[in-house]
Amino acid sequence: MNSDGKKKPFRKPKSSNPGVVAGPAKPGFQVRAAAAKILAAVVDRKLSLDGALDNEHGNPAYKALNEGDRALVRAILNTTLRHLPRIDAAISRLLESPLPEGARALHHVLAIAAAQILYLDVPDHAAVDLAVEQSNQDPRNRRFAKLVNAVLRRLGREKDQILAEIATIPVMPEWFLQRLEKAYGKERAQSISESQLEPAAIDLTVKADAQRWAERLGGFALPTGGVRLAAFEGSIPSLEGFSEGDWWVQDAAASIPAQLFGDLTGKRVADLCAAPGGKTAQLVLAGGDVTAVEQSENRIKRLRANLDRLGLKAETVASDLTKYEPAELFDAILLDAPCSSTGTTRRHPDVLWAKGPEDIAKLAALQERLLRHAITLLKLDGTIVFSNCSLDPAEGEDVVARVLSDTPSVERAAVDPERWPGLEAAISALGEFRTTPDMLEVPAGFAGGLDGFYAVVMRRVA
């Protein structure tokens, strides 16, 4: 306080290089420091969590860690981002006044520590001690070290009460929750929001005999024809059938669009925006003569590598889709368009913090351009499936409605719910697929739900 009783304005402490960590680090310190830096990159700078956690090109503080410490960073960040609105509320309850503007780095230190105390199996004293150490070693936060200590110790003492108080706070940011409520209603939006807290399942698409693979791998057969695994120790490549190319990892919802074509024997098929190749593989197995199109040469390389492991062949083309002009039109086209990926928040909880309404609008406009061009590549009587992993109708139903309204050459072909037992609720009155993460009941011991996905079948009639 000033001598006149007024609150002093917040000023950053002077430093020639603010934010630099100095001095010998306590065990576990570098893990928390890396987590706080990456949280800032996602929430404040809207960077991708996958990019920050990339082993080759990711955040330098993350790359400097060993694999065990990297796993802990990932666990802390995923937990923090999944629960962030509740964590923010918990911290606010314990502060006598809001943190000053410009104290974002301090906020991230508190959020990382609070996530460990409230939701992870980390000793409270370790989370508190390391957060205080972070504050002391950062010139921007040193003056707040005692505050950090007091707030986090109280959080540990009052953990059960605080968890009960924040339990009903939606875990999605307000901007997106409002969009969900408009599209699905308040109750359903809350259900979708809560499903984000469930761990994402590991689903496999198998070349044949899902029931047999479910038995061999200790999983169960999904209504989509794939296999869901129970939690297991070890890596995916260590499982039976991986090296032989008998199956690949693919969320149950992501496997639906390619199946909507049915038998493709003898048909010329395009998979547009094809990488990483799971849908391409499905189209090949359905009998199609498949051309996989991707703009990025690096993504094409990844797609080829995946097809090679599976022992499958497809023509690959690196091209800007809006300029792609094949020598011959296609009988069938799958356009799994770039989107906001808001249907994948169980496995990518950073999505809603790294994107905003303006991103959805831009992506919807791109999807419409891609769909309109894709239709021109389709033969008369050909079939096109348009899909993406967004929960927002602006990127699905609205795009298709606009295209159908002024494109008399195509019409919607309704999906028959009777052909999808167990997923009837995912098919709308118009015959379009719309999965949400709170769908799909599973046996005890398995993770429930599936990604949010939209898919529609259209035919060229003129």
TIDRENMAR-274918 format. One record per residue (C-alpha): residue number from 1; residue in one letter; x, y, z. Coordinates in steps of 0.5 Angstrom, whole numbers, plus 500, padded with zeros to 3 digits. Last residue first. Example, Ala and Ser with C-alpha at 12.3 -4.5 7.8 and 13.67 -1.06 7.14 Angstrom:
TIDRENMAR-274918
    i  aa  east  north   up
    2   S   527    498  514
    1   A   525    491  516
//
This chain:
TIDRENMAR-274918
    i  aa  east  north   up
  462   A   446    431  375
  461   V   445    426  381
  460   R   451    426  385
  459   R   450    423  391
  458   M   451    425  398
  457   V   453    422  405
  456   V   454    426  411
  455   A   459    425  417
  454   Y   460    429  424
  453   F   464    427  429
  452   G   465    427  437
  451   D   470    422  439
  450   L   468    416  443
  449   G   465    415  450
  448   G   467    410  455
  447   A   473    407  458
  446   F   473    400  459
  445   G   473    396  466
  444   A   465    395  466
  443   P   462    394  459
  442   V   461    400  454
  441   E   456    405  453
  440   L   457    409  447
  439   M   455    417  447
  438   D   458    422  452
  437   P   464    424  447
  436   T   459    426  441
  435   T   457    423  435
  434   R   453    426  429
  433   F   452    422  423
  432   E   447    425  418
  431   G   440    421  416
  430   L   436    428  416
  429   A   432    426  423
  428   S   439    425  426
  427   I   444    419  427
  426   A   448    418  433
  425   A   442    415  437
  424   E   442    409  433
  423   L   449    408  435
  422   G   448    401  438
  421   P   445    398  432
  420   W   448    401  426
  419   R   444    398  420
  418   E   438    400  423
  417   P   440    407  423
  416   D   439    408  415
  415   V   444    413  413
  414   A   440    419  409
  413   A   443    420  402
  412   R   443    428  401
  411   E   443    431  394
  410   V   448    433  389
  409   S   447    437  382
  408   P   442    442  385
  407   T   448    445  388
  406   D   445    452  392
  405   S   441    449  398
  404   L   446    443  398
  403   V   452    447  399
  402   R   449    451  405
  401   A   446    446  408
  400   V   452    442  408
  399   V   456    447  411
  398   D   451    448  417
  397   E   451    441  418
  396   G   458    440  419
  395   E   463    446  421
  394   A   458    451  424
  393   P   454    445  427
  392   D   460    445  432
  391   L   462    438  435
  390   S   468    438  430
  389   C   472    431  428
  388   N   470    432  421
  387   S   466    429  415
  386   F   464    429  408
  385   V   462    423  404
  384   I   461    423  397
  383   T   458    418  392
  382   G   458    418  385
  381   D   451    417  381
  380   L   455    422  376
  379   K   462    422  377
  378   L   465    426  382
  377   L   471    431  382
  376   T   466    437  382
  375   I   464    435  388
  374   A   471    436  391
  373   H   471    443  389
  372   R   464    445  393
  371   L   467    441  399
  370   L   474    444  399
  369   R   471    451  399
  368   E   466    449  404
  367   Q   471    446  409
  366   L   475    453  408
  365   A   469    457  410
  364   A   468    452  416
  363   L   475    453  418
  362   K   475    460  418
  361   A   469    461  422
  360   I   471    456  427
  359   D   478    459  428
  358   E   474    466  429
  357   P   470    462  435
  356   G   477    461  439
  355   K   482    456  439
  354   A   488    454  443
  353   W   484    453  450
  352   L   479    449  446
  351   V   484    445  443
  350   D   488    444  449
  349   P   485    438  452
  348   H   487    433  446
  347   R   485    426  448
  346   R   479    428  451
  345   T   478    434  447
  344   T   477    430  440
  343   G   470    433  438
  342   T   473    440  438
  341   S   478    438  432
  340   S   477    445  430
  339   C   477    443  423
  338   P   481    440  416
  337   A   476    436  412
  336   D   475    428  412
  335   L   473    429  405
  334   L   472    421  402
  333   I   470    421  395
  332   A   467    415  391
  331   D   466    414  383
  330   F   472    419  382
  329   L   473    423  376
  328   E   479    422  371
  327   A   485    426  370
  326   P   485    428  377
  325   E   484    436  378
  324   Y   487    438  385
  323   K   487    446  385
  322   T   483    446  392
  321   L   486    440  394
  320   D   493    443  394
  319   S   497    437  392
  318   A   501    431  394
  317   V   498    425  391
  316   T   499    418  393
  315   E   496    412  390
  314   A   494    406  395
  313   K   497    400  397
  312   L   496    396  403
  311   G   501    391  407
  310   L   499    394  414
  309   R   506    397  415
  308   D   507    400  408
  307   L   500    403  409
  306   N   503    407  415
  305   A   509    409  412
  304   R   506    411  406
  303   L   501    416  410
  302   R   507    418  414
  301   K   511    420  408
  300   I   504    423  405
  299   R   504    428  411
  298   N   511    430  410
  297   E   509    432  403
  296   S   504    436  405
  295   Q   498    437  401
  294   E   495    431  402
  293   V   491    426  397
  292   A   490    419  397
  291   T   488    415  391
  290   V   484    409  392
  289   D   482    403  387
  288   G   477    401  392
  287   G   475    394  395
  286   A   473    395  402
  285   L   480    394  405
  284   V   483    400  400
  283   L   477    404  403
  282   Q   479    402  410
  281   A   486    403  409
  280   T   485    410  407
  279   K   481    412  413
  278   G   487    410  417
  277   G   492    414  413
  276   P   495    419  417
  275   A   494    423  412
  274   A   488    423  407
  273   C   486    430  406
  272   L   482    427  400
  271   D   481    420  400
  270   A   479    419  393
  269   V   476    412  390
  268   R   475    409  383
  267   K   471    403  384
  266   G   472    396  382
  265   T   470    393  389
  264   L   467    399  394
  263   D   463    395  398
  262   G   459    400  403
  261   F   460    407  402
  260   L   458    409  410
  259   Q   464    405  412
  258   A   469    410  411
  257   P   466    415  415
  256   I   465    411  421
  255   S   472    409  423
  254   A   473    416  426
  253   A   468    415  431
  252   A   471    408  434
  251   D   478    412  434
  250   Q   483    409  430
  249   V   489    405  432
  248   W   491    400  427
  247   W   490    393  425
  246   D   493    386  422
  245   G   499    390  420
  244   E   504    384  422
  243   S   508    388  427
  242   F   501    390  430
  241   G   498    383  431
  240   E   500    382  438
  239   L   501    388  442
  238   S   508    391  443
  237   P   507    396  438
  236   I   502    399  442
  235   S   506    400  448
  234   G   507    397  455
  233   E   502    396  461
  232   F   494    395  459
  231   A   488    399  460
  230   A   482    395  456
  229   L   482    395  449
  228   R   476    397  444
  227   V   476    393  438
  226   G   473    395  431
  225   G   466    394  428
  224   T   463    400  429
  223   P   458    397  434
  222   L   465    395  438
  221   A   468    389  440
  220   F   471    388  446
  219   G   478    388  449
  218   G   483    383  452
  217   L   487    383  446
  216   R   486    375  443
  215   E   478    376  445
  214   A   477    383  442
  213   W   482    380  436
  212   R   477    374  435
  211   Q   471    379  435
  210   A   473    384  430
  209   D   474    378  425
  208   A   478    382  419
  207   K   482    388  418
  206   V   482    391  425
  205   T   480    398  427
  204   L   483    399  434
  203   D   480    403  439
  202   I   484    406  445
  201   A   480    410  450
  200   A   480    417  452
  199   P   480    418  459
  198   E   474    421  462
  197   L   474    428  464
  196   Q   472    431  457
  195   S   465    427  458
  194   E   463    433  463
  193   S   463    438  458
  192   I   459    433  453
  191   S   454    432  459
  190   Q   454    439  460
  189   A   452    441  453
  188   R   446    435  453
  187   E   443    439  459
  186   K   444    446  456
  185   G   441    444  449
  184   Y   445    441  444
  183   A   447    447  439
  182   K   445    453  443
  181   E   448    450  449
  180   L   454    447  445
  179   R   456    454  443
  178   Q   455    457  450
  177   L   460    452  452
  176   F   465    454  447
  175   W   465    461  449
  174   E   465    459  457
  173   P   471    455  457
  172   M   470    447  458
  171   V   470    444  465
  170   P   463    446  467
  169   I   463    448  474
  168   T   459    443  478
  167   A   465    440  482
  166   I   468    447  484
  165   E   465    447  491
  164   A   466    439  492
  163   L   473    440  490
  162   I   474    446  495
  161   Q   471    442  501
  160   D   476    436  500
  159   K   482    440  498
  158   E   481    444  504
  157   R   488    443  507
  156   G   492    442  501
  155   L   489    448  498
  154   R   491    452  504
  153   R   498    450  503
  152   L   497    452  496
  151   V   495    459  498
  150   A   500    460  503
  149   N   506    458  499
  148   V   504    462  493
  147   L   503    468  497
  146   K   510    467  500
  145   A   513    466  494
  144   F   510    473  491
  143   R   516    477  491
  142   R   520    472  487
  141   N   515    472  481
  140   R   518    476  476
  139   P   525    475  478
  138   D   523    467  477
  137   Q   528    463  482
  136   N   523    464  488
  135   S   517    463  484
  134   Q   519    456  481
  133   E   522    454  488
  132   V   515    456  491
  131   A   512    452  486
  130   L   517    446  488
  129   D   515    446  495
  128   V   508    446  494
  127   A   507    440  489
  126   A   512    436  494
  125   H   508    438  500
  124   D   502    436  497
  123   P   504    429  495
  122   V   503    427  488
  121   D   497    423  486
  120   L   494    428  481
  119   Y   487    431  481
  118   L   487    436  487
  117   I   494    437  489
  116   Q   497    436  482
  115   A   492    441  479
  114   A   494    446  484
  113   A   501    446  483
  112   I   500    447  475
  111   A   495    452  476
  110   L   499    456  481
  109   V   505    456  477
  108   H   501    458  471
  107   H   498    464  475
  106   L   505    466  477
  105   A   507    467  469
  104   R   500    471  468
  103   A   502    476  473
  102   G   502    482  468
  101   E   495    484  471
  100   P   495    483  478
   99   L   492    477  482
   98   P   485    477  484
   97   S   484    479  491
   96   E   484    475  498
   95   L   486    469  494
   94   L   483    462  496
   93   R   477    462  492
   92   S   480    465  486
   91   I   485    459  486
   90   A   479    454  486
   89   A   476    457  481
   88   D   482    457  476
   87   I   483    450  478
   86   R   475    449  476
   85   P   476    452  469
   84   L   482    449  468
   83   H   480    442  469
   82   R   482    438  463
   81   L   488    443  461
   80   T   491    442  468
   79   T   490    434  467
   78   N   493    434  460
   77   L   499    439  463
   76   I   501    435  469
   75   A   500    428  465
   74   R   504    430  459
   73   V   510    433  464
   72   L   510    427  468
   71   A   511    423  462
   70   R   517    428  460
   69   D   520    426  466
   68   G   520    419  465
   67   E   523    420  458
   66   N   528    424  460
   65   L   528    432  460
   64   A   531    437  455
   63   K   526    436  450
   62   Y   521    439  455
   61   A   525    445  457
   60   P   526    446  449
   59   N   519    446  447
   58   G   518    441  441
   57   H   521    440  435
   56   E   524    433  436
   55   N   520    430  442
   54   D   514    434  440
   53   L   511    436  446
   52   A   510    443  444
   51   G   507    441  438
   50   D   502    436  441
   49   L   500    442  446
   48   S   499    447  440
   47   L   500    454  441
   46   K   495    459  443
   45   R   500    464  446
   44   D   497    465  452
   43   V   493    458  454
   42   V   498    454  450
   41   A   504    457  451
   40   A   503    459  458
   39   L   501    451  459
   38   I   508    450  456
   37   K   512    454  460
   36   A   508    452  467
   35   A   510    444  465
   34   A   517    446  463
   33   A   518    449  470
   32   R   514    443  473
   31   V   519    438  470
   30   Q   525    442  471
   29   F   523    442  479
   28   G   522    435  480
   27   P   529    434  484
   26   K   531    441  486
   25   A   535    445  481
   24   P   541    449  482
   23   G   541    456  481
   22   A   538    460  476
   21   V   531    460  472
   20   V   530    465  466
   19   G   524    469  467
   18   P   526    476  466
   17   N   533    477  463
   16   S   536    484  465
   15   S   531    484  471
   14   K   527    489  474
   13   P   521    487  478
   12   K   515    487  474
   11   R   510    493  476
   10   F   504    492  480
    9   P   500    499  482
    8   K   501    500  489
    7   K   494    500  493
    6   K   492    507  496
    5   G   493    508  503
    4   D   496    515  503
    3   S   503    512  505
    2   N   502    507  499
    1   M   500    500  500
//
